[in-house]
């Protein structure tokens, strides 16, 4: 059996579980593209229990915990009300901002497999692929920087706030350099905000294929900008330059004034393009939670704004160097190329927030 076939089967195993009538044993493998990490997850799931996305995430979380010794469990588990750990994420490398939890590099192959199975179960197939590509990019950065120990796939950390539960609130954190995935789970609610995705290099080649972890975020934004008429573009394009995330790490609870072009000034095609662009972030989480989130986004679309700062052209197949922001009643998305490293198109930070429900505070009461 080919690795790609095994990987495909793993990603879709959760969707098929509710059709099974007896306890099954799933043996799955995940290949983290370009990094060469082959993860084999071995765990049992009772089909009578694993009927919902939440129960499947809980099953994989408990399977991971069962692979750990007492010391490791003590390092990966935090209290759900641990606000310090909740906000302890960053776009910086681990040497600059020390993460808590367990790193992939200190886990055995079986434990790494189980850890990645938890992340995969909480995300959509495309969301997990995006995470893999971000991790791969950091491994590429390590190679490009002469095996710089500051970077690489081993320096991504997993932690839980609270005990994995089908009913009580808990939280999954997974991240490292250019990645902070925060998923708060409360029953059937899955809240992905705040989450940071980034990439350096933001374009690289792996197995003969060009990879752009955040390519769709770039391409769809330029397509929307180019779909605007002259009057709309004048409203959307800011009169000043924005060079970095405004509501990035360490900015929890802060707000900014909406600006740019309001969705009510867009035609139906442009509004559909805006929604499709937003889905690049809202669709990272598993499909059930993503659908609920998109319903919220659409409900507030009339009060959603699109703002642009920087160049308005880009070469096909490349990333641009422009900042943009999407802001609505329960949404802030930022895309911010970085000058560090020399070429802003090769170093990108993005931020995804819900000012009304970051960390699931609205549903975890």
N, C-alpha and C positions, 0 to 999 in steps of 0.2 A: 504493500500500500504506500502511495506517495505521501510525503509530508503535507503537501497542500490539501490532500483529501482528508487526512487526519484532522488538520486544523479546521477545515470547513465543518467537519462533523462535530467537533467540540463546540464551535460557536453556536451551532444550531441545536445542540443537545437539549438545552433548557426549554426551547420552544416545543420540543416533542415530548417532554417528560409527562405532561398531563394526559397524554394518550395511553400511557402504560398502565397496566392493572396489577402489576406485581413489583416487588423490589428488584431493582436492576443495579448492576455495577457498571459504572462508566469509566472507561480507560481512555483518556484523551491526551493529545499532545498539542502544544502551541509552539510554533516557531516564531520567535521575535525577529522579524525581517532585518537583514543586514548586520545584526548583532551575532547571530549564530547561536542564540540561546534556544535549546530544545527542551521544552518543559512538558513533563508527563504527569498529568493529574490523575490520581487514583482515589476514588471515593465512592461510597454507597449512598443512594438517595431513595427514600421510600416514596414511591409515586403517590401513595395515598395522602402524603403530607405536602409534597412539592407541587402544589396546584397553582400557586401564584408566583409572580416575579419576586415578591418579598421572601416567600418561603424558600425559593431556590437560592436567593442570595444568602439567606441565613444558613442554608444547608452547606454551601461552599465555605462560608465563614467558619462554621463549626468544624468542618473537615480540615481547614487550615489550622485552627487552634489545636486540633487533636494531634497534629504533627509536632507541636512545640513542647519543650520541657518547661518545668515550672518557672525557671529564670526567664526564658524567652516570653512566656505568657505574661509575666509581670512587666515586661518592657513594651509589649504590644497593646496592652489593655489600659485604658484610662477611664476615669469617671466621665459620665456624659456631661456633667456640669463643669468640667475642667476647661474654663474659658481660655486659659493660657495656651493649652495644647490645641484647642479648637482654632485659634488664630495663628498658630505657629507654622506658617507656610510661607514660601517665598519663591521668587524667580531666580535667586542667587544659588550658586553651587553650595554644597553641604559644608565645605571648608569655611565659607563666609557666613552662612546661617546654619548652624548645627540642627539637624532634624532629630526628632524623637521617634521611637518605634523600632522596627527591625528593618535593616537594609537587605536588599536582595543578595548582596555580596556575602553576607554572613549566614545565609541559609543554605541548607543542603539542596541538592537538585530537586528532591521530592517536595521539600518545603517551598522552594521558589515556585514550583508548579502549582502548588495549592494556593499560594499567595496570588499568583496571576489569575488563577481560576476565580478568586473572589472579585478581583477587578473586572474581569471579563463578564461575570454574571451581573454586575451592577450597571454595565454599559451596553450600548447597542454594538452590533458588529463593527459599524463604521467608527463609533467612538473608541472602541478598543484598538482598532487599527491605527487611529490617530495617535493614541497613547504609545503604541509600539513604535510608530515612526518618529515620535519625539524622543523616545529613549534611544532609538537607533542613531538619531542625529547627534546626541550627546556622545555616543560611542565613537562616531565619526570625528567629532570635535577632539576627543581624547587622542585619536590616532593622528589627526592633523597637528596637534600640539605636542608631538613627540612623547606620547604616552603620559600626558599630564595627569597625575593622580587626582586632580580636582574634578575631573569629568569621568563619564562612563556609566554603563548600565548597572554596575554594582551599587551605585550610590542613589538608588531610589528606595524610598521607605514606605512601609505600610503600618498603619495603626488603626485601632478601633476606639471610639469613645462610647462607653456603654457596652452592654452585653448584647450580641446579636439576638434579635427577637422579632417575631412576627407581629407583635402588638405594641411593645414599648419602644420609645425612641432610642436610636443609636446612630452612630456615624462611622463611615469608612473614609479614611484618608490615605491617599497614595500620591507620592510626589518626590521631586528632587529638582535638579536644575531645569528651569523652564517648564515645570509641570507641578500643579497643585490641584488634584482632584479631591473635592470635598462632597461626599454624598451623604446627606442626612435621610434616614429611613424611619418613617413613622407609619406603621401599618402598611397600607398600599401607597402611601405618599413617598416619592423619591425626589429629593430636592438637591440639585447639582450646584447651586450657588452658595458661596462664591467659588469659582473655578478659574484657574489660570492655565492657559496653554501658550507655549512659545516654541521656538525652534532656532537652533544654531548648529550647523548650517541649515538654513530654511530651504535649501535645494541641494540635493546630493544624488549620487548614483549608487544603486545597490543591485547586484545581480543583473547588470545591464539595463536597469530600469531607472528612469528619473523619478525621484521622490520629492514631493513638496508637501510636508505634513499639514501646512496651513494654506495650501494652494487654492482650494475652493473659496476660502474666506477672502482671499485677494481677488480672484477672478470674478466672483459674483458681485463684489463691491464695485469694481471698475465697470462691470456690465450695467449695474444700476445707475452709476454716475453718467455713463454714456447714453443711457435711455432718457435722461432728463433734457428738457428744452433749455434754452438760454436763460429764461427767467427763473426756472427752477434751480439751475446750476448756480446762479448768483446768490440764491437763498441758501443753498446747501454748503457752498464753499466759504469757510470762515475767513475773516480778514486778517487773522493772525496765525502763526505757526504753532502747532502742538507737537512736541517732540517725544513725549513719553506718556505712559498711563497716568491718568489723573486719579483714578480710584483703584489703584493697584494694591499690592501687599501693604498692610499696615494702615489702610484707609477705611476700615470697617466703620459703618455708621455715618460716614460723610456723604454729602449730597452735592450735586452741581446743578446749575440752571440749564434746562434744555435749550438748545440752539440749533440752527440750521434750517432744513426744510421739513415741514410737518407733513405727515402722511396724508392728511386731508387735502393737501395741495398736489397729490400724486393721482394719476389715473389708475385704473384697475390693474393694468399690466405692471406698472411700476410698483404698486402696493404688493402684488404677488411676488415680484422680484425681491422686495424688502423682506417679506415673510420667509422666502426661500433662503436669503442670506442669514437671517436670524436662526434658521434651523441648523446651521453649521455648529452652533453652540447648544441650542436646546436639544438637538438630536444626539448629543454625546451620551446622555443617560439612556437606560434601557427603554424600549419602545413604549411601554405602558405609561411610564412617568413622562416621557417626551411628549406623548399625545396630550396628556393633561396640561403640561406646561405650554404647549403650543396653543391650546384653547384659551389660556390666560393671556398670552401674547396677542392673539387675534382680537380678544375682547377689548384690549386697550390700544388697538392699532391707531385709532383716530387721534390719540394723544401721544403718538410715537414720532420721534424726530430723527433725521439723518443729517449728520454734519461731517464735513470733509476738510482736511488741512494738508496741503502739499501738492505735488505734481498731479496732473490729471491724465497722464498718458503712461503706458507700460508696454514693454515688449511682450509679444505672445509667448506663453510658457514660462514667463519670469514673474517674480514678485515685485510689486511696486514699492515705493519708498514713502507712501502717504499715510498719514494718520486718519482714521475715521471713527465715528462714534454713533451708536444707535441707542436712543434713550426713550423710554416710555414709562408709564405709571409703575410698572413692576419689572423694569428691565434697564440695565446699562451694559452695553457691549463696547469694548474699545479694542482697536487694532493699531499697534504702535511699532513701526520699524525702528531699530536701534542703530545708532552710529558706531557703537563700540564694536571693533573688529574691522572697521573700514568701509564695509558695504552694507548699508541699512537693509537692502533687499535680502540679505543672507542672515539677518538676525532680527527676529520678530517676537514681540510680546503681545498677548491678547488677554483681555479680562472679561469675565462674564459674571454679572451680579443681578440680584433681585433685591433692591433696597427695602422692600416690604417683607422679605422672607429669606434673607441670607441665613445660612445654617439651619434652615427649616424652623426658625423661631415662631413663625405663625402657626404651624401645625404641631409643634412639639410642646406646646403649653400643657 
